[in-house]
Amino acid sequence: MRLVSMQGTSEPNNVLADLPVVLEASSAPLVQALKSTAEQDVACFHFPGHNRGKAAPNLSNLTGPGAFLHDLPELPELDDLFSPKGAILDAQAEAAKLFGASETWFLVGGTTCGIQASIMATCCPGDVLILPRNAHISATSGLVLSGAVPKYILPEYNSCWDIAAGIRPSQVEAAIKELEDVGKTAAAVLITSPTYHGICSNLNEITKVCHSRCIPVIVDEAHGAHFGFHPNFPSTALEQGADLAVQSTHKVLSSLTQSSMLHMSGNLIDTERISKCLQMLQSSSPSYLLLASLDSARAQLGKNPDAIFCDAVNLSLETRKEIGTTAGVSLLDLSSFLSGFTAIDPLRITLGVSQLHISGYIADEVLWEGHRIIPELVGSSSLTFVINLGTSRKDIQRLILGVKNLSRNFFNGNKIKSDVWNGVRAPATYSSMQLSPRDAFFAKKRRVNIRESVGEICGELICPYPPGIPVLIPGEVITEEALSYLLRVLRMGAAIRGAADHQLSSILVCRI
Ligand SMILES: Cc1ncc(COP(=O)(O)O)c(C=O)c1O
């Protein structure tokens, strides 16, 4: 790698001079380093081969030249993600300060790689990880990578909404005690909080239960990166004692897709091991656009941390008020679940449409066809909309109008008992685990007809969506009960995720 002087030239050789840079130089060290590096008058003989856009005219025309000019490799003045000493170190330190962490890592592989690294850093092969049955798929791959063995907790499930909620402290305590009864200790506990629908578990109590036994708590906070920035928002995972919190900065904040942050607190986690795991899981050519977008998102929040979300919160309140009084639609809130969940994200609006006698999928189509409205998530009986820093009053008015039109066109005054799955309950207990997810992943597989699969060891993750709770996980014995549930929800329109054969006429099993 070239050794360079840190000086740029006084005459920029590109259009950057004309680009407005809204952040002060000192407020975003990595953004600033990227800007001044791109402004240098240089002859480039390095990667990437698009050569600052000159070799990629098609996409460069579409995105504008700025994206390519700043898509730079690990030049000395841009620091090194895996051994940071300069701009990345400073940018991560600024982020740690703002998010209340003792250390923060920038991630270019999304929260996915942060969850995987957190599991690998806390669990060795054979160790037990306690986690919700509906944890994101990255937790399952974390189990495969680490060799840890899962102990699942079943989240509360509301069959009218067809939505799963969080995990209660008493469930975590019971899982720990069950392990203790057989002479085992959990290596870590992983909690998803908030859920995709914004439901928050009581992390305060969960971390107390775990820390009294020195068990570290990893929080999948993919959907909660904004929580520290408005009094109406739920408390953050770190404020509630989490040891590791992984946030998809790109989901609600303003960084680029795939960019996330991993925050650490307390002294239960080995910092070096986290760094090593992240280096193992991420590209050795991390994108500086992604990294700088994290620095930029942090600087944007840091400028005005107490008020930045005020407009978004007000717009969300307004939307809830209007939609809440619309005939035939309902809003998901904490009363939709038994007690035990502490908060729900005010920026996540989940609209129930079953009283309109239509599914979430039909409502989605109608809103698209009539109003060009795109929700974040579509469920069997609901739609979820996300309000963020870019949401305008015009967008909100369009949403409210769209929902009112839905009501006008579909509500006939007849209330139905809205249990979309007609009493189909997910299995109360799940199949026994015969192989760890890791052993099942590496086992030789064969494909069998679904009717002949009972008693075999499942070789793939099979998860009906909705509700997104996996019914079979690699290594579990396939039971009659699991199969009949899967076939019933498939007939009712659920999509089967994870299985190679989406129609489930066959299933991959382990050959042992
Ligand atoms: C709960 C949860 N955790 C983790 C992830 C993975 O996040 P990312 O897309 O940043 O890798 C997602 C993605 O949707 C998610 O919903």
The ligand as an ORCA input file, in Angstrom:
! r2SCAN-3c Opt
* xyz 0 1
  C     -34.792     -8.261     14.392
  C     -33.717     -8.193     13.346
  N     -32.450     -8.467     13.683
  C     -31.452     -8.414     12.803
  C     -31.683     -8.076     11.492
  C     -30.537     -8.020     10.521
  O     -30.237     -6.685     10.281
  P     -29.367     -6.199      9.038
  O     -30.291     -6.111      7.879
  O     -28.850     -4.868      9.467
  O     -28.285     -7.200      8.831
  C     -32.997     -7.784     11.078
  C     -33.274     -7.439      9.674
  O     -34.365     -7.152      9.272
  C     -34.042     -7.857     12.026
  O     -35.318     -7.601     11.681
*
